Structure formats: C-alpha cells, structure tokens
C-alpha cells in the first residue's frame, strides 16, 4: 500500500511538473500580436495566413478613399508633416533605427525636387534669356541677353522678378494613387469565423511627370486607425451613392469597403505571386492568372473551414 501511495505521489509530481513546463513554454510564446487592433490569442488560431493586397485608389470602388481634398493620402501626409505618426521601411514593422524612418527622411521622400540656389548678379557677367540670379535677396529671371543691366533698376525689360524660381517641389496627395495592405487571415476556432487583421499599410507615390514609382513608407494600421478616430472631420470615406452615409476611414476598412488585388501570400521564398511564376519559367500573364487562382483558393479555404 505504501509503495502504491509513493508511486502515486511521484506520478502526480511528474504530471504537475510537465504541466508547469507546458504552461511555461506557452507563456514564452507571444500570444497576442501587439500590432493588432483586436488581437486574437494564438491558441485560438485554427488557421492563419498573411497576405499582401494592392488597392488602386482611382478605381471606382475605391474612390471613397480618394475624394478631392479628402484623400486618405492627404490625411497621411498631414500626419507626417505634423510628426504625429511613425513609418517603417518594411512591412515587418521592426522598431529599430535602421528599419524606421526618421521624420526628416520621411519628409525627404515627399520631395520631387529640392530647392535650388542661384548665383548673385554680377555686372561683368553676360546673361542669356532664362538665366536666374539673385539680387538684394530677390530672384530675377533674364528675359533677354544682357550684360551690366541691373535687375532691380533695369528699364530695358531685360529682367523680371521671379520669386518662385528654384522652390522645392513636393509630391501631392493625388500622386499617391495606390496603397498596399498587409493583413493576417485568421480563422478563430472559438468564434468559428474568419477575421481580416490588418497589420500595416504602405502608401505608394506615382510621379505624374517621370512615371517613377516609390514607397512612402509602411505605417502600423493600429496607429492609422487611432488617427482616423482622433480626426473624424478629416478621415472621411465618401459614399458616392448617399452622402448622408459617409463613414470614417476606420469604419470603411472594418467593413471592407475597398477592392484589393492579391499580390503575395506568405511563402518560404518570400516572393510575390507573379515573381514566383516568372522565376519558374512562366510569363507575366500566367502570373496574373495565378493571383486570381490564389484568391479563389483563399475563398475555398474559408468555405472549407466552415465545414468543420
């Protein structure tokens, strides 16, 4: 009898010890995503996949985010200029100095052209039409070739005041014609439904003059959503069918009032869908077809999860 009790105590201690080890291991795993607005604990994830989507703001379905003077891009630019939001160089949102933009760097991304400086007018220098000089703190443009004709006192019409010459030029909100979303598709096994957990948004500048395209940084969606709620008078999604039902940008995202094209599904090679097809010998058109196939697979996956 004593031996049985002794063995029972040992078995009980072993089970308790194993349970404590399991709990310790569970605690060591991050259970809540710090970048989620409404995080779902990892132990409730029945299925999770991270996807990238591209949203083109000039498309009819997306124009609610791109109304004139109420563009979501203008809203973000204002946040940047006021120093109210952080931006990252990658969608991983790694909070280090190397992978995070300083406000000065971010403001620099807005510059199309930096301000130019011009030489001081000299009475001995010959100037051609179109040359720009400074004189007494003002800028003048030559309208005709001249030498020795003072820009400020000229009566021959060789110079005209041009204070806007050489000013820095910035990209405007209408040139941020798209953004990219990174979101986690999570099937919550407790609530039995699929959630779209937006992690970050990248705003993209398309230079209307040169055709160049560049990133304007990745932003935590959690930070953007807080700003949308903070400034409801500016963060307005315009309902083209009923202006009495305009919504906050945050609510528009929550209701999925946008059309986004699938760009990438999380994969070991960390490659876009089209790049994967091209790298395996396919062409660009086959890559586009593959994006639609992957979208259908995601929908089929959601449907199948409802079966269980």
Secondary structure by P-SEA (a helix, b strand, c coil): caaaaaaaaaaaaaaaaaaaaaaaaaaaccccccccccccccccccbbbbbbbbbbcccccccccccccccaaaaaaaaaaaccccccccccccccccccccaaaaaaaaccccbbbbcccccccccccccccccccbbbbbccccccccccccccccbbbbcccccbbbbccccccbbbbbbbbccccccccccccccbbbbbbbcccccbbbbcccccaaaaaaaaaaccccccccccccccccccaaaaaaacccccccccccccccccaaaaaaaacccaaaaaaaaaaaaaaaaaaaaaaaac
